[in-house]
Amino acid sequence: MLELAEGLRDRGFDVTVATTYPEYNLDNEQRNIKYPEFTEENQIKVIRIKTLPHHNVNFIIRGISQISMPYIFENKIKKYLKKAEIIIVYSPPMPLAMLGAKLKKNFNAKFLLNVQDIFPQNAIDLGVLKNPLLIKFFKDMERNAYIDADLIFVHSEGNLNFLKMNHPDIATKFIVLHNWIDTKQFERLSRTNKYRKLYNIEDKFIILFAGVMGLSQGLDFVIELAEKVRDLKDLVFLFVGDGMERTKLQDLARAKNLNNVIFKPFVSKEEYPYLVKDCDVGLVSLSSKNKTPVVPGKILGYMAAKLPVLAFLNRESDGHIIIKQANCGFSCIHGDIQKAEDLVREIYKNKISLSTYGKNGYNYLVNNFERKICIQKLIEKF
C-alpha cells in the first residue's frame, strides 16, 4: 500500500493514506518512535489512527476491533480530509469496506475495493468462524461491499473465477490486478552476511520464513518437516517475524529438541532485503484448511531478491501456478510431509544450481508483477 501511494503520487495524484497507528510487526528501534496523528511524508498525507487491539489477540477481540474500525476511521478522516474523488480500500479487514461505501456517498467519489483474502470464507475454512448467525452477518457484509464498490480487484485468476462463480450477477465488477513489488529495493544488493553473523549461522544453509506466523500459515507442518531432515546438519529453518502462533511453534520446536529451527523478531522494511539476500531459499506456507486461491505475497519478495522459492500451499492456491510458470522453485500440497521432505533434500543436494531458479523468478517478476506495470493498469481503470 505504501508503494501504491508512492506510485500514484509520482503520477500527479494528491494522495491521503488513512491507516492504523503502527504498533505491530515492528523492529525494536521502530517501537520507540512516536508518530503524529496527521503528517505529510514525501508529499503523501498520512492519518494514523489508534484502534482497539487487532493483532496477537483472540478472535473475539479481533472481530470487535475490526467491526469498530469504520466508525473510528470515519471520524478521523472527516477531521483531516474534505475532498476525495477515488476511495481505495484493502480487505481484510472487510468492515473497512463499509467505510468505503459511506465515503463514496459523502464525497461523491468512486469506490475501488482490493480483495486480498476472501472473507469470511477463509475464516470459515480455518474453523475460526463457526456460528451460523455470525457467518450470515459477515456474508451479508461481504455481499453489500461488493455491491457498493464500483470495481473490485483480486490478485489472481483463481480468485477472479472464485468470486465470479459466487457472485454471477455482479461478475463484471471483478478484475485481476496482480500484487506487485518494487524491485528497486533489491537492485545492486548483494549478500553482506550481516544477518548470518548476527544470528550466528554463517556456515548454514538457510531456509527463510519471514512474516506473520498465524493460523492460516500452518507452520506446525514446517516444524514437523524440520524434524524429518534434522540429519542435514548444516541446514536450518529461520523464522523471522511474529504472530499468534509463534509461541506455540517455539514450544513445539523446543519439545522436539530441534537445533535446526531458529526464531528471530521482525526486521524493518529497510533491513528486510539484506535479510533475504543472506538466505539460500525463501519459504512460504499456507494451511490446506484454506480453500480459496490466495497467493502469499512473500513469493514476490523472494523473486525480487532472486531467491528460489519453496512453497507448501493449499491445493487451491494460484501460488503453485506462478511458481511453475516462473520456474522459480518448488511447491507441493501443504500436509504432504513425504513430498515436502523430498523437496528439501533435493534442494539441499542440488544447492549449487539454485541460482538459476532465483534468476528465473526475477525475470518473470519484472515482466509480470513489477510495480509500474500494475499501478498503470490500476490508473487505466480510474
Rosetta blueprint (number, residue, H / E / L):
1 M L
2 L H
3 E H
4 L H
5 A H
6 E H
7 G H
8 L H
9 R H
10 D H
11 R L
12 G L
13 F L
14 D L
15 V L
16 T E
17 V E
18 A E
19 T E
20 T E
21 Y L
22 P L
23 E L
24 Y L
25 N L
26 L L
27 D L
28 N L
29 E L
30 Q H
31 R H
32 N H
33 I L
34 K L
35 Y L
36 P L
37 E L
38 F E
39 T E
40 E E
41 E E
42 N L
43 Q L
44 I E
45 K E
46 V E
47 I E
48 R E
49 I E
50 K L
51 T L
52 L L
53 P L
54 H L
55 H L
56 N L
57 V L
58 N L
59 F H
60 I H
61 I H
62 R H
63 G H
64 I H
65 S H
66 Q H
67 I H
68 S H
69 M H
70 P H
71 Y H
72 I H
73 F H
74 E H
75 N H
76 K H
77 I H
78 K H
79 K H
80 Y H
81 L L
82 K L
83 K L
84 A L
85 E L
86 I E
87 I E
88 I E
89 V E
90 Y E
91 S E
92 P L
93 P L
94 M L
95 P L
96 L H
97 A H
98 M H
99 L H
100 G H
101 A H
102 K H
103 L H
104 K H
105 K H
106 N H
107 F H
108 N L
109 A L
110 K E
111 F E
112 L E
113 L E
114 N E
115 V E
116 Q L
117 D L
118 I L
119 F L
120 P L
121 Q H
122 N H
123 A H
124 I H
125 D H
126 L L
127 G L
128 V L
129 L L
130 K L
131 N L
132 P H
133 L H
134 L H
135 I H
136 K H
137 F H
138 F H
139 K H
140 D H
141 M H
142 E H
143 R H
144 N H
145 A H
146 Y H
147 I H
148 D H
149 A L
150 D L
151 L E
152 I E
153 F E
154 V E
155 H L
156 S L
157 E H
158 G H
159 N H
160 L H
161 N H
162 F H
163 L H
164 K H
165 M H
166 N H
167 H L
168 P H
169 D H
170 I H
171 A H
172 T H
173 K H
174 F E
175 I E
176 V E
177 L L
178 H L
179 N L
180 W L
181 I E
182 D L
183 T H
184 K H
185 Q H
186 F H
187 E L
188 R L
189 L L
190 S L
191 R L
192 T L
193 N L
194 K H
195 Y H
196 R H
197 K H
198 L H
199 Y L
200 N L
201 I L
202 E L
203 D L
204 K L
205 F E
206 I E
207 I E
208 L E
209 F E
210 A E
211 G E
212 V E
213 M L
214 G L
215 L H
216 S H
217 Q H
218 G L
219 L L
220 D H
221 F H
222 V H
223 I H
224 E H
225 L H
226 A H
227 E H
228 K H
229 V L
230 R L
231 D L
232 L L
233 K L
234 D L
235 L E
236 V E
237 F E
238 L E
239 F E
240 V E
241 G E
242 D E
243 G L
244 M L
245 E L
246 R H
247 T H
248 K H
249 L H
250 Q H
251 D H
252 L H
253 A H
254 R H
255 A H
256 K L
257 N L
258 L L
259 N L
260 N L
261 V E
262 I E
263 F E
264 K E
265 P L
266 F L
267 V L
268 S L
269 K L
270 E L
271 E L
272 Y H
273 P H
274 Y H
275 L H
276 V H
277 K H
278 D L
279 C L
280 D L
281 V E
282 G E
283 L E
284 V E
285 S E
286 L L
287 S L
288 S L
289 K L
290 N L
291 K L
292 T L
293 P L
294 V L
295 V L
296 P L
297 G L
298 K H
299 I H
300 L H
301 G H
302 Y H
303 M H
304 A H
305 A L
306 K L
307 L L
308 P L
309 V E
310 L E
311 A E
312 F E
313 L E
314 N L
315 R L
316 E L
317 S L
318 D L
319 G H
320 H H
321 I H
322 I H
323 I H
324 K H
325 Q H
326 A H
327 N L
328 C L
329 G E
330 F E
331 S E
332 C E
333 I E
334 H L
335 G L
336 D L
337 I H
338 Q H
339 K H
340 A H
341 E H
342 D H
343 L H
344 V H
345 R H
346 E H
347 I H
348 Y H
349 K H
350 N L
351 K H
352 I H
353 S H
354 L H
355 S H
356 T H
357 Y H
358 G H
359 K H
360 N H
361 G H
362 Y H
363 N H
364 Y H
365 L H
366 V H
367 N H
368 N H
369 F L
370 E E
371 R H
372 K H
373 I H
374 C H
375 I H
376 Q H
377 K H
378 L H
379 I H
380 E H
381 K H
382 F L
